Amino acid sequence: ARLRDSIFGLEDIFAHRQVLHASEPQKTWQETLSKIQALLRTNRAINRVEGYDISNISGTDATGSMVVFANGRPDKSQYRKFRIKTVQGISDVDMIEEVLRRRFNHPEWPYPDLIVVDGGSPQLNAALTVVRSLSPNAYRLIPPGVTALAKREEVLYTESGRSIFLKRQDSAILHLFQRIRDESHRFARAYHHKLREKLFATVSAV
């Protein structure tokens, strides 16, 4: 329990630091946006970025998160959390697919300009499966760029098939994608731990 509390404390510190770093002047965001557009080879405006991650231990009480960055800044009022319902066992790929399907069942939520899922090619393909299954009208309204960000090497996998090593790119681009990935990870873990704490409290009471 002490170790858990220490981890939560550190995560809160880093989350606070990330929010401070994200609070950059609008001019700086426009410069970063131009660099991201060049990196992804698109002229499409990227105002809303959604980050997704999965948290589970031994496949129990698995959770998914959706965090939103608007113009480079986290918008916590738009965050959403998901308790995995249809996937049995441990399969982050299937869980990502479930979370995205449920997300796009909410057309009242603003559509993303860019999706960033935690993971590599398998997670990217799961996200693409969902996006490409949308109705033509919905797909036309999005149409999101879909990417997956792998840890350690910080490789960004894109729907065009390119693998971009972000450590070789401008530091502003690297830091933005890291913030999105880390924030989605933090939010998924926080919800996962909350569910497990409720479970342990129930067991203790019994």
Backbone as a ProteinNet text record, in pm:
[ID]
protein_1_A
[PRIMARY]
ARLRDSIFGLEDIFAHRQVLHASEPQKTWQETLSKIQALLRTNRAINRVEGYDISNISGTDATGSMVVFANGRPDKSQYRKFRIKTVQGISDVDMIEEVLRRRFNHPEWPYPDLIVVDGGSPQLNAALTVVRSLSPNAYRLIPPGVTALAKREEVLYTESGRSIFLKRQDSAILHLFQRIRDESHRFARAYHHKLREKLFATVSAV
[TERTIARY]
82.9	0	86.3	198.3	287.7	351.7	392.6	453.6	354.2	228.2	124.8	105.4	97.5	77.7	194.9	316.4	434.2	428.5	385.6	374.2	271.6	155.6	51.7	104.1	180.7	234.9	327.8	414.7	506.7	432	328.7	250.9	182	133.3	68.4	168.7	290.9	394.4	426.4	446.2	479.8	363.6	240.7	124.4	117.6	146	144.3	251.6	369.7	477.4	437.5	369.8	329.4	229.5	138.2	39.8	110.2	212.5	286.6	356.2	420.3	488.9	389.7	270.4	171.6	115	129.8	76.1	173.4	195.5	287.2	210.3	277.3	210.4	152.6	46	-20	75.9	165.9	262.8	347	390.5	471	391.9	261.3	179.1	166.5	148.3	136.3	264.5	377.9	504.8	514.4	473.1	476.7	378.2	259.8	158.9	212.1	279.1	334.9	435.6	513	612.8	545.7	436.9	364.4	299.8	242.4	181.8	285.6	403.7	510.4	554.3	562.1	603.8	505.2	374.9	270.9	229.6	293	267	119.3	67.5	-72.1	-86.6	-185.3	-220.3	-340.6	-394.4	-513	-482	-572.5	-556.1	-562	-477.6	-476.2	-499.8	-627	-663.7	-693.1	-751.4	-790.8	-718.5	-636.4	-564.4	-617.1	-651.6	-698.6	-595.6	-559.3	-464.2	-534.2	-495.6	-560.6	-457.3	-495.8	-409.6	-495.9	-437.5	-504.2	-425.3	-495	-429.7	-497.2	-417.3	-473.3	-364.1	-403	-312.5	-375.2	-306.7	-357.1	-495.2	-525.4	-652	-773.1	-755.2	-868.8	-889.8	-1018.3	-1054.5	-980.9	-967.9	-897.7	-973.6	-898.1	-957.5	-890.6	-962.3	-907.6	-927.9	-842.6	-853.2	-853.4	-920.6	-914	-882.8	-768.3	-734.5	-737.2	-759.7	-775.3	-679.5	-605.5	-522.4	-580.4	-617.3	-672.9	-570	-526.2	-423.3	-299.6	-262.1	-140.4	-154	-275.6	-295.1	-396.4	-372.4	-469.4	-600.5	-710.9	-844.5	-912.8	-897.2	-944.3	-1096	-1166.2	-1312.4	-1357.9	-1268.5	-1301.2	-1249.3	-1179.3	-1126	-1242.2	-1220	-1319	-1248.2	-1314.2	-1257.9	-1354.2	-1299	-1377.4	-1338.5	-1439.4	-1414.3	-1436.1	-1333.4	-1340.4	-1450	-1536.4	-1653	-1651.7	-1593	-1610.5	-1487.7	-1372.3	-1247.9	-1213.1	-1191.4	-1151	-1000.7	-934	-790.5	-713.2	-586.4	-497.7	-479.5	-533.8	-516.7	-535.5	-424.4	-431.1	-487.2	-456.4	-502.6	-655.2	-715.6	-861.9	-925.3	-857.4	-910.9	-909.5	-801.7	-795.7	-910.3	-935.4	-1043.4	-1178.1	-1199.4	-1326	-1343.3	-1238.9	-1247.3	-1279.4	-1213.1	-1237.8	-1377.9	-1425.2	-1561.9	-1662.7	-1642.5	-1734	-1720.4	-1597.6	-1578.1	-1657.7	-1651.5	-1718.5	-1868.5	-1915.6	-2059.7	-2117.2	-2032	-2073.8	-2048.6	-2133	-2114.2	-2130.8	-2185.4	-2200.1	-2065.4	-1966.6	-1832.6	-1762.5	-1691	-1618	-1523.3	-1513.4	-1426.1	-1280	-1187.5	-1045.2	-987.5	-883	-805.3	-687.7	-648.1	-536.4	-558.5	-534.4	-544.8	-405.3	-371.6	-243.5	-272.6	-248.5	-268	-132	-129.8	-5.5	21.2	138.5	170	240.6	239	307.1	212	261.4	181.7	50.9	49.4	-77.8	-184.8	-145.1	-242.1	-286.3	-193.3	-228.8	-331.4	-308.5	-401.3	-539.1	-543	-671.7	-747.9	-676.1	-739.6	-787.8	-707.1	-745.6	-868.7	-877.1	-993.1	-1121.7	-1117.1	-1235.4	-1266.8	-1167.9	-1189.9	-1241.3	-1184.6	-1224.9	-1361.4	-1412.9	-1545.3	-1656.9	-1619.8	-1720.5	-1798.1	-1915.5	-1995.7	-1921.8	-1947.5	-1880	-1896.1	-2015	-2037.7	-1953	-1945.1	-1864.8	-1717.2	-1674.3	-1533.2	-1496.4	-1589.4	-1564.8	-1553.7	-1632.4	-1630.4	-1503	-1444.9	-1328	-1212.2	-1158	-1107.1	-975.9	-961.9	-846.2	-720.3	-609.3	-483.9	-473	-435.5	-426.4	-280.7	-231.7	-92.6	-83.3	30.9	60.1	201.8	220.2	350.9	408.2	520.1	585.5	683.2	685.2	775.6	920.4	1009.1	1153.7	1214.9	1191.6	1252	1174	1053.1	966.7	944.5	898.1	868.2	720.2	690	551.8	514.7	419.5	371.8	251.2	249.5	144.5	62.1	-57	-146.7	-93.4	2.5	62.6	168.8	200.4	301.8	439.5	453	583	606.4	732.5	774.8	868.4	825.4	899.8	966.9	1098.7	1172.6	1169	1085.1	1061.9	1184.6	1275.4	1395.4	1484.5	1460.6	1538	1469.8	1351.5	1273.5	1294.4	1229.9	1234.1	1186.5	1252	1220.2	1076.7	1021.6	884	786.2	812.1	726.2	737.6	860.6	882.6	812	829	771.7	619.3	560.8	414.8	359.6	413.8	365	390.9	501.9	528.6	426.8	391.3	293.1	157.7	119	-9.7	-8.6	97	107.5	113.8	194.6	209.4	81.1	9.4	-115.2	-223	-230.7	-328.7	-294.3	-165	-120.5	-156.9	-130.2	-161.3	-310.1	-391.7	-536.4	-593.4	-543.7	-589.8	-550.6	-428	-380.3	-459	-488.4	-561.5	-699	-767.3	-900.2	-888.6	-786.8	-765.8	-743.7	-657.9	-631	-755.2	-835.3	-958.4	-1052.5	-1064.8	-1150.7	-1097.5	-966.6	-907.4	-920.4	-909.9	-927.3	-1069.5	-1168.8	-1306.9	-1323.6	-1258	-1265.4	-1205.5	-1086.3	-1020.9	-1101.7	-1166	-1248.9	-1367.2	-1426.3	-1538.3	-1495.2	-1380.9	-1329.6	-1300.1	-1238.5	-1205.7	-1331.5	-1435	-1560.7	-1624.8	-1613.9	-1671.1	-1594
-121.1	0	126	122.4	238.5	260.7	148.3	158.1	214	166.7	216.3	365.9	412.2	554.3	636.7	581	651.6	664.3	556.5	559.2	662.7	663.5	761.5	904.2	923.3	1056.2	1102.4	1011.5	1044.9	1072.1	989.2	1009.5	1144.8	1187.5	1318.2	1431.1	1412.7	1513.9	1528.1	1412.4	1416.2	1469.2	1433.9	1483.1	1635.4	1687.9	1832	1898.7	1835.3	1889.5	1893.4	1787.5	1781.3	1891.2	1919.6	2024.9	2159.5	2181.5	2306.2	2320.6	2211.9	2215.5	2236.4	2185.5	2198.6	2338.9	2414.3	2550.2	2645.7	2620.8	2701.9	2811.4	2917.9	3024.5	2969.9	3034.4	2990.1	2991.4	3086.4	3094.5	2968.2	2921.4	2800.6	2681.2	2674.2	2562.8	2566.7	2682.7	2692.4	2645.5	2674.6	2627.7	2475.5	2420.7	2275.1	2208.1	2268.3	2213.1	2203.6	2308	2306.4	2193.3	2167.9	2061.2	1923.7	1909	1781.4	1757.2	1861.1	1847.1	1804.6	1862.8	1825.4	1681.5	1643.3	1507.7	1404.2	1433.6	1339.5	1360.5	1458.3	1486	1515.7	1611.3	1649	1799.4	1853.9	1995.1	2011.9	1898.4	1898.5	1962.1	2044.2	2103.9	1994.4	2003.8	1905.9	1982	2001.7	2078.2	1988	1871.4	1780.9	1647.2	1612.1	1484.9	1398.8	1274.8	1182.3	1072.8	1050.7	946.3	833.5	709.1	590.9	496.4	436.6	336.1	236.7	121.4	13.4	-16.5	-44.5	-86.2	-211.2	-316	-438	-517.1	-592.3	-684.3	-822.3	-912.7	-1049.6	-1051.7	-946.9	-943.8	-911.6	-877.9	-849.7	-699.3	-660.6	-519.7	-430	-476.3	-398.1	-269.4	-164.8	-34.7	27.7	117.8	193.9	341.5	422.1	566.1	638	752.1	845.9	982.6	1037.9	1173.3	1262.6	1389.7	1484.3	1601.2	1630.4	1750.4	1842.6	1962.6	2062.2	2171.9	2187.6	2287	2271.4	2144.3	2115.4	2111.1	2135.2	2138.2	2032.7	1966	1867.2	1932.9	1874.2	1923.4	1814	1820.6	1712.1	1699.5	1803.5	1794.4	1698.8	1669.2	1580.6	1437.7	1413.1	1279.2	1180.7	1056.5	950.6	822.4	747	620	507.3	389.6	274.1	152.5	82.2	-46.9	-154.8	-235	-334	-435.8	-460.4	-545.9	-674.4	-671.7	-784.5	-871.9	-827.7	-901.7	-982.8	-1111.8	-1200.9	-1225.3	-1231.3	-1255.4	-1129.5	-1147.7	-1035	-1017.4	-912.7	-880	-729.4	-656.8	-511.8	-472	-553.4	-522.2	-524.8	-632.3	-642.6	-535.7	-501.2	-399.9	-261.5	-231.2	-103.9	-96.1	-208	-210	-187.2	-250.8	-230.3	-84.3	-27.2	111.2	206.8	188.3	277.8	259.3	135.7	113.6	184.3	174.1	240.1	392	437.9	582.5	636.1	567.3	617.3	586.2	522.7	511.1	637.7	737	864.7	977	988.1	1094.4	1234	1241.9	1373.9	1426.4	1338.3	1382.4	1437	1546.4	1597.9	1491.8	1486	1387.5	1433.7	1339	1375.2	1406.8	1486.6	1509.4	1412.2	1362.6	1268.3	1175.1	1046.2	944.9	890.2	879.9	821.8	709.6	584.2	472.2	426.4	379.9	328.3	189.7	169.9	38.8	47.4	-65.1	-73	-105.3	-180	-212.2	-284.9	-383.2	-451.5	-355.9	-265.8	-168.9	-70.8	-32.1	56.1	-10.8	-137.9	-208.7	-223.8	-243.1	-253.1	-121.3	-10.7	120.6	147.4	110.5	131	48.3	-73.2	-158.1	-87.6	-23.2	47.4	168.3	250.8	374	345	243.9	211.8	144	100.8	38.1	140.1	264.8	367.9	395.1	451.2	486.1	591.2	596	695.1	838.2	869.8	1005.9	1035.6	938.1	956.9	966	878.6	879.1	1010.8	1063.4	1190.3	1304.2	1296.6	1402.4	1399.7	1279.9	1278.5	1352.9	1324.1	1189.2	1181.4	1104.3	1115.4	1053.1	1110.7	1041.5	941.4	819.9	716.3	676.2	682.1	649.2	563.8	498.1	422.8	456.7	478.9	519.3	409.9	351.4	244	303.6	245.1	291.4	257.2	306.3	284.5	355.3	302.2	363.1	484.8	503.7	616.1	618.7	505.8	494.5	521.4	611.9	643.9	569.1	475	399.7	473	488.6	566.6	479.9	529.8	453.8	442.4	527.1	519.1	409.7	348.1	242.3	291.5	421.6	475.9	454.5	431.5	421.8	538.7	629.7	753.4	747.1	759.9	761.7	904.3	925.2	1061.4	1123	1038.1	1092.7	1163.4	1136	1201.7	1328.8	1356.6	1472.1	1590	1698.4	1815.9	1779.6	1831.7	1794.8	1831.9	1938.3	1977.6	1869	1806.8	1698.1	1577.6	1539.5	1425.6	1447.2	1563.2	1588.8	1590.7	1642.3	1643.7	1502	1417.5	1280.8	1204.4	1229.7	1165.3	1208.4	1337.2	1385.6	1320	1308.1	1245.4	1100	1027	886	868.5	949.9	937.4	974.3	1073.8	1114.6	1007.9	946.3	839	718.9	693.4	583.6	612.9	734.2	772	761.3	809.9	811.9	670.1	582	443.2	371.7	393	328.1	376.2	504.8	559.3	493.9	479	416.3	268.2	202.1	59.8	36.5	118.3	103.4	133	227.8	259.5	139.5	70.3	-47.8	-159.6	-179.1	-285.8	-256.4	-129.9	-93.7	-124.4	-98.7	-131	-282.5	-360.1	-505.2	-554.8	-503.2	-545.9	-506.8	-390.3	-347.1	-439.2	-484.9	-578.2	-711	-761.6	-889.4	-880.4	-770.2	-753.4	-751.7	-684.4	-675.3	-812.7	-894.5	-1029.9	-1113.9
0	0	0	81.1	83.3	-53.1	-115.7	-247.6	-349.3	-341.5	-431.4	-414.4	-287.5	-262.2	-314.5	-300.8	-352	-502.9	-568.9	-715	-757.9	-691.1	-724.2	-706.4	-597.1	-571.1	-681.2	-725	-833.5	-962.5	-990.1	-1112.8	-1111.4	-994.2	-985.2	-1010.9	-957.8	-978.5	-1126	-1192.4	-1334.2	-1417.2	-1377.8	-1451.3	-1440.6	-1318.9	-1299	-1383.2	-1388.3	-1469.9	-1616.1	-1661.7	-1801.7	-1834.9	-1741.9	-1765.9	-1777.2	-1691.4	-1698.4	-1832.6	-1878.5	-2006.6	-2120.8	-2106.1	-2215.1	-2223.1	-2115.5	-2113.3	-2182.8	-2310.2	-2387.9	-2460.5	-2498.5	-2574	-2703.6	-2750.4	-2872.7	-2991	-2992.4	-3101.8	-3107.3	-2991	-2985.3	-3036	-3001.7	-3049.3	-3200.8	-3257.9	-3403.2	-3471.7	-3410.8	-3466.3	-3457.6	-3342.3	-3324.9	-3419.7	-3435.5	-3525.3	-3667.9	-3711.6	-3847.1	-3863.5	-3759.3	-3764.6	-3767.7	-3691	-3690.5	-3825.8	-3883.5	-4016.1	-4119.2	-4110.8	-4203.3	-4178.8	-4050.4	-4016.5	-4068.6	-4054.5	-4096.9	-4242.9	-4306.6	-4448.3	-4474.7	-4399.5	-4414.6	-4399.7	-4468.2	-4451.7	-4359.6	-4314.2	-4229.1	-4093.1	-4046.5	-3913.8	-3807.9	-3708.3	-3598.8	-3469.5	-3438.4	-3319.3	-3199.6	-3227.2	-3119.5	-3137.6	-3039.4	-3040.4	-2925.8	-2957.1	-2854.2	-2832.6	-2706.1	-2669.8	-2596.9	-2627.7	-2570.8	-2510.8	-2397.4	-2335.6	-2260	-2230.1	-2157	-2030.3	-1921.8	-1797.5	-1746.2	-1721.7	-1662.8	-1594.5	-1495.6	-1425.3	-1433.2	-1502.5	-1520.3	-1585.5	-1661.4	-1734	-1649.3	-1522.2	-1434.7	-1420.4	-1415.4	-1398.3	-1497.6	-1620.5	-1721.6	-1752	-1778.6	-1806.6	-1929	-1990.1	-2101.5	-2076.3	-2136.1	-2116.9	-2250.3	-2251.7	-2362.3	-2303.9	-2341.6	-2298.8	-2421.9	-2398.7	-2509.8	-2491	-2598.1	-2602	-2708.6	-2666.7	-2759	-2780	-2903	-2935.4	-2847.2	-2824.9	-2750.8	-2601.2	-2549.4	-2404.3	-2360.9	-2248.9	-2202.4	-2161.7	-2207.3	-2172.1	-2090.3	-1958.7	-1872.8	-1871.4	-1908.4	-1913.4	-2023.6	-2118	-2229.1	-2208	-2098.7	-2072.4	-2053.5	-2095.3	-2075.9	-2031.8	-1944.9	-1899	-1932.2	-1955.5	-1998.5	-1914.7	-1869.3	-1806.3	-1912.9	-1937.4	-2044.6	-2014.1	-2113.8	-2092	-2173.8	-2291.8	-2384.6	-2400.7	-2352.6	-2375	-2250.9	-2270.5	-2162.4	-2171.1	-2056.3	-2057.2	-2090.5	-2129.1	-2155.8	-2305.5	-2359.2	-2500.3	-2518.6	-2508.3	-2523	-2659	-2761.3	-2896.1	-2901.7	-2850.4	-2850.6	-2762.1	-2653	-2562.7	-2626.4	-2699.2	-2771.9	-2872.1	-2940	-3038.6	-2972	-2854.7	-2784.5	-2742.6	-2685.9	-2638.7	-2753.3	-2866.2	-2979	-3037.3	-3042.5	-3091.3	-3000.7	-2871.4	-2779	-2787	-2808.6	-2822.6	-2942.9	-3055.5	-3175	-3176.1	-3071.5	-3052.1	-2989.3	-2970	-2911.5	-3012.1	-3112.2	-3211.8	-3153.5	-3031.2	-2969	-2917.7	-2902.7	-2864.6	-2988.6	-2977.4	-3094.8	-3150.6	-3281.3	-3343.8	-3338.9	-3332.6	-3325.8	-3463.2	-3462.6	-3583.9	-3590.3	-3472.6	-3464.9	-3347.5	-3369.9	-3264.6	-3235.5	-3107.8	-3066.6	-2967.7	-3006.9	-2916	-2865.6	-2743	-2686.5	-2744.6	-2803.6	-2858.7	-2992.5	-3063.9	-3191.8	-3304.9	-3402.6	-3521.3	-3489.3	-3396.2	-3366.6	-3314.7	-3224.5	-3171.4	-3280.7	-3367.5	-3478.4	-3569	-3601.5	-3690.1	-3626.5	-3494.7	-3425.1	-3435.8	-3416.7	-3426.7	-3569	-3667	-3806.4	-3842.6	-3787	-3813.3	-3771.6	-3655	-3605.2	-3691.8	-3716.3	-3791	-3931.3	-3996.1	-4133.2	-4139.9	-4025.1	-4023.8	-4003.4	-3979.4	-3956.8	-4085.3	-4069.7	-4187.1	-4269.4	-4399.7	-4484.1	-4434.4	-4384.7	-4334.8	-4212.2	-4120.3	-3999.4	-4034.7	-4125.2	-4163.9	-4232	-4309.3	-4377.2	-4276.5	-4169.8	-4069	-3985.8	-3968.7	-3881.2	-3949	-4065.8	-4086.3	-4010.1	-3909.2	-3820.3	-3878.3	-3840.8	-3862.3	-3747.5	-3775.3	-3671.9	-3655.7	-3533.4	-3506.2	-3380.1	-3362.8	-3241	-3198.5	-3069.8	-3018.2	-2929.8	-2973	-2897.5	-2797.8	-2678.5	-2572.9	-2607.1	-2521.7	-2530	-2649.6	-2768.9	-2887.1	-2934.3	-2879.5	-2917.3	-3069.2	-3121.2	-3263.4	-3284.9	-3376.7	-3410.4	-3537.6	-3524.2	-3639.5	-3698.1	-3830.2	-3894.1	-3987.6	-4021.2	-4108.3	-4250.6	-4285.6	-4419.3	-4427.9	-4311.3	-4309.9	-4270.5	-4246.9	-4206.5	-4057.6	-4021.4	-3881.7	-3854.8	-3768	-3744.3	-3607.9	-3604.8	-3479.1	-3424.7	-3322.7	-3274.5	-3208.4	-3158.8	-3096.1	-3196.9	-3324.6	-3430.1	-3479.7	-3426	-3469.9	-3374.9	-3405.4	-3319.4	-3179.2	-3078.1	-2939.9	-2902.4	-2963.2	-2932.2	-2975.4	-3088.7	-3136.7	-3044.5	-3011.7	-2921.4	-2788.3	-2729.8	-2598	-2600.8	-2708.2	-2716.2	-2721.6	-2808.1	-2817.8	-2687.7	-2622.3	-2493.2	-2388.7	-2387.4	-2290.4	-2312.8	-2438.9	-2469.5	-2424.1	-2459	-2420.8	-2268.5	-2201.8	-2056.7	-1982.6	-2033.1	-1968.3	-1985.1	-2102.4	-2121.5	-2034	-2017	-1929.9	-1784.4	-1740.3	-1601.6	-1573.5	-1666.9	-1646	-1644.3	-1730.9	-1732.6	-1604	-1559	-1435.4	-1314.6	-1308.4	-1193.6	-1182.2	-1295.7	-1293.7	-1260.5	-1313.1	-1285.1	-1134.6	-1075.4	-931.6	-848.5	-893.5	-820.9	-819.3	-932.9	-939.8	-851.5	-853.9	-772.5	-623.5	-585.8	-445.2	-398.8	-485.8	-452.1	-435.1	-522.3	-513.3	-382.8	-348.2	-225.6	-102.7	-107.5	5.3	22.7	-88.7	-82.1	-23.6	-70.4	-20.9	128.3	169.8	312.2	396.4	345.7	420.7	435.6	331.6	337.1	436.3
[MASK]
++++++++++++++++++++++++++++++++++++++++++++++++++++++++++++++++++++++++++++++++++++++++++++++++++++++++++++++++++++++++++++++++++++++++++++++++++++++++++++++++++++++++++++++++++++++++++++++++++++++++++++++

